[in-house]
Amino acid sequence: PGNSEEEGERNYHIFYEACAAATKLSGTTIYKYPQVLSKDKIKAERDVDLEGFKDLGNFAYLTKSTCRVLKDNDDVEMFERRINAMQTIGIAADDIQDIFRVIAAVLHLGNVRFDAPPGNSEGSQAMQECSDSIELAAKLTGVARSLLEGSLCNQNRVVMKEKVRSPVTVRTASDNRDALAKALYGMIFDFIVKTSNESIGFIEEVKLFVGVLDIFGFECFKMNSFEQVCINFTNERLQQFFNSFVFKLEEQLYAREGIPWDPLDFPDNQDAVEILQAKGTGIFAMLDEECFVPAGTDQGFLNKLMKQHKGHRRFDEIKTKPSWFVIKHFAGPVQYCTEGFLDKNKDMLSNDIIETMGVHSVNLFVKKMFHHEKKFAEVLHPESLESEGTVRSKKKRITVSSEFKDQLTSLMDIVDLTDPHFIRCIKPNPQNLPDLYDRKGVTEQLRYGGVLQVVQVSRAGYPVRTHHQECWDDYKVLCNSEKVRGLKMIDDLKLRAKGMLDHLNAELNLPKPPHGGKEGYAVGKTMVFFKLGAYERLKFVRLELMSKSTTLIQACWRRKIKMRVYKAIQVCTRHVEALLRTKQARLDLQKRRSLVAATKLQSCMRMYLAKKRYRGILAKVVKIQAWRKGIIGRKGAKEYRKYIFARKIQRNWRRYQDQKVYKIFRKTILLAQERMRLVSAKSQMQKLKKEAKEVGALMAKSQKAAEQANELRKRNEELEAVQLQLTSEKKNLQKKIQDLEEKVSEMTQSLEEAKVAAAAALAKAAEDSKTVVETEMLNKMTVQMEEKDAQLAKLQEDMAAIQAAGQDQGKKLQEAETRYQQLLKTTTLQTTAGMTMGASASMAA
């Protein structure tokens, strides 16, 4: 915790994960574990009190950088995985709870701000707005707030064997706060590491040991600070160890092969290590000294560095940047900014803070961690040191750099006792994408990871090694044929290779080693070793010879290939010419055929166009003729209609004339017929009288039928249900009328017959002049004829009346039937409406 993180980086992940888990809680601080992981993947369920944790935006240690959430990472899930991991390595449930309390206390310590009290600019006190944070930090660590604030803002000094309590400045109080936060988190980390070692069965007495040292490598950013100095110092030490390791391997190989060698060829970075760790004059030593100097500053530290190391081959200054300096590491020069070096290096807890946490804390976990820390033993257990006889003339002050050097020295001591194996990991691109190779990034990794230094170390000795047979096979082509035949007679491959290389050395004048030596090569027991210069000369000459030989072979082969190709081209050319001529002939024939076909198509097209034009003209002519014929036809039709109307008028006039004449003749004929009928009618008078009686009876029946018809009409109006009966009576009446009409026609026929007989009698009487008709009889017959005529006229009138009554009765029957049909329709409509209303009512119910 603190200001160590750069932009784009997060602080310790557990801070963010615990805050993310706390933000999921509402109204409580108890986290029910698990909530994301399945229960079958954890050791045990439990409740974790996340008191003090809240949204990460409320903590100063977590807002130094804008990077707060990692891509594709669930902080709550990772929080539960942390708990599961602590359960797996055997951390007790109470210890897990205490760990989260201490972590929350660290976050709230970061929120504490200090200012000078009124009237005392050299003193300090916690700001009023930070009261909640310091109160909660004191509660979580198990101490009283007054003790915590007093230990941060005051310091006890021993003067003449007496303790004097004096206030500290605001900056010193802030440094005490950050030192306490770092110490708490560091002890938590050490506790977890110790528990992890115990869980895997680590025994300190056992010296057999397998370890994995994972380090990213050399770091060089735009802004390099104290952290990069520490990391690069570690890389310098590891590179120094690697160089010595490679040196030993090379030494063993050369001794095994019987090859003399010069150790001065191998590079060494001892001066780069010394400029960092040398006592008194090293950068870390001078930084510790500046931290202990009252009112020491970063610029003062830089000025001392400039004065001490000016002209050193590993050190340089930047005139345009007064607060920067340069160290030339094995991987290249790095520019460091000294701003904040002193603050980051200070890790000194005052005795007041140690006593507050180690003595007055009621949190047993915190108290136990302080008591187990060896560097606090002088304050918490002075009697044990006295009992052991330990005498310290001067108190050793511990800083981050000194502690870091001690840890690195311990690590290197362990590494020196092991059999190391090195694995170089290269990250092809920072985006973690497949098939993407970042050339610049990979080059930097090779340089910063010491790979290029490895190449330099390898080239310092005999970097090129090959077996005797391979050396003979590769370089015998450089010797003349007689030398090769002579060397082939030697069965020993070592002597054969030695003789060949001596001959080539004399012929080619191979380069000598830079640090002395006879030749740039050495023949071992199983292998031949080359210096880089000698190997490159041999390689160049062999490559040149191979190039010339290859060129000659290629020329011969190409000549042969070209001749084959030429012959093939010649044959193919003739064949192609024949094919082209054939094709040209086909094209000419096709052209002629196309011309003929085009001519035929043109003629057909012209014929089609001429026909089309002709048909168009013909259609227009026909249309004009039709128009003209239409005019003539309409004119002829008009004349024809006039002719027809004239004929009709003429016909009607002639008919009128003929009708007029016909009427005169008819009237005359009728008069003659009446005379003739009069004669026959008189003879039938008697018969007619009899028949008259029958006609009276018929009339009575007719009247009775008329009355019945009236009754039926009335009944039809009253009861329309008897329509069928009225219809049947109507039929009866019609039948009777037909009978009466038949009788009337018979009587008329008989009357005409009587008239005919009378006319015949008159004619006979006229012809028979001899017959004398008495006048009385004639008068009597005349009277009878007149009576008969009168009766007949009366009968006709009665008949006409009966017919009129029948027609009236028929009309009334029709009207009655019409009303009946209307009544039926009305009744049907009413019935239908009633049924519809009933159905609607039933549906509504």
GITA-V590426 format. One record per pair of residues at least 24 apart in sequence whose C-alpha atoms are under 7 Angstrom apart, sorted by the first residue. I is the first residue (numbers start at 1). GAP is how many residues later the second one is. Records with the same first field share a line. If there is no record, write none. Layout:
I=GAP + GAP
This chain:
1=60 + 180 + 181
2=59 + 176
6=59
7=58 + 59
8=57 + 58 + 59
9=56 + 58
10=55 + 57 + 58
11=51
16=40 + 59
17=58 + 59 + 61 + 62
18=35 + 61
19=34 + 35 + 36 + 37
20=35 + 55 + 56
21=55
22=28 + 31 + 32
23=31 + 32
34=46
36=41
37=40
42=42
43=41 + 44
48=49
49=48
52=52 + 84
53=51
59=48 + 49 + 51 + 52
60=50 + 51
61=46 + 49
89=106 + 107 + 110
90=109
91=104
98=267
99=89
101=39
102=38 + 39
103=82
105=32 + 35 + 36
106=75
108=25 + 26 + 29
109=24 + 25 + 28 + 68 + 72
114=56
115=55
116=54
122=46 + 47
123=44 + 45 + 46 + 47
124=29 + 43 + 44 + 45 + 46 + 49
125=28
141=220 + 222 + 225
142=219 + 220 + 221
143=217 + 218 + 219
147=209
148=208
151=201 + 202
152=24 + 25 + 201
155=197
156=196
176=173
179=168 + 169 + 170
180=169
187=182
217=231 + 232
218=230 + 231
219=229
220=114
223=114
224=111 + 112 + 113
225=111 + 112 + 113
226=115
236=37
237=36
239=211
240=29
257=267 + 268 + 269
258=266 + 267
259=263 + 265
265=195 + 196
266=191 + 194
267=190
269=61
272=42 + 57
284=117
288=111
291=51 + 55
298=40 + 41 + 42 + 43 + 44
299=24
302=36
331=116 + 117 + 119
345=54 + 55 + 56
346=53 + 54
347=52 + 53
348=50 + 51
351=28
355=25
459=73
461=70
462=67 + 68 + 69
463=67 + 68 + 69
464=65 + 66 + 67 + 68
465=62 + 63 + 64 + 65
466=61 + 62 + 63
467=59 + 60 + 61
468=25 + 26 + 29 + 58 + 59 + 60
469=24
471=26
472=25
475=67
478=64
494=29
498=25
510=24 + 27
676=79 + 80 + 82 + 83
677=75 + 78 + 79 + 81 + 82
678=77 + 80 + 107
679=76 + 79 + 80 + 83
680=72 + 73 + 74 + 75 + 76 + 77 + 78 + 79
681=70 + 71 + 73 + 74 + 77 + 104 + 107
682=76 + 99 + 100 + 102 + 103
683=71 + 75
684=67 + 70
685=99 + 100 + 103
688=100
702=100
705=28
709=100
716=100
717=99
720=100
